[in-house]
Structures are given as structure tokens and as C-alpha cells.
């Protein structure tokens, strides 16, 4: 089972400040150094945790809160599959 702190650690490694320092309404592009860092973050999440983030998913993740919510949804789905 993937723990939330594992995901947060990966996310933190791509942000300009710790994840906990951002308000959920902060635009994600303001939380990363540049758009390339955002793409790297998405690729790392996919690679390390088996998450699938489509271009549409990335477009919908406009804020730090959106990113957290999307990751939570995918983690829940992965955990459900692992239990079944």
C-alpha cells in the first residue's frame, strides 16, 4: 500500500518550497520552478507509484489542492485494486 507521505516526498522534491507551505488554492505553476518541473513531477509520480496522469489530468490540476486531490483519487483506486 502506498503511503501519502511517500507521495508528498516526491511532490516536495519538485516544489520551490515544502508542500505544507502552500495554500491549496496556490496555482501549481507558482509552486514549481517552471513548467518543465511540473512535467517532471508528473512523470516521477507515474514512474514511482504506477499512477497514470493524462494530459487532460494535468490540465485539470491547476492548483496545489487539485494536484493533491487527483493523487488521492488515484491512490485510492490503486489501493482498491490491490485489495481485490
Buried (B, 14 or more C-beta within 10 A) or exposed (E): EBEEEEBBEBBBEBBEEEBEEBEEEBEBEEBBEEEEBBEBBBEBBEEEBEBEBEEEBBEEBBBBBBBBBBBEEBBEEBEEEEEE
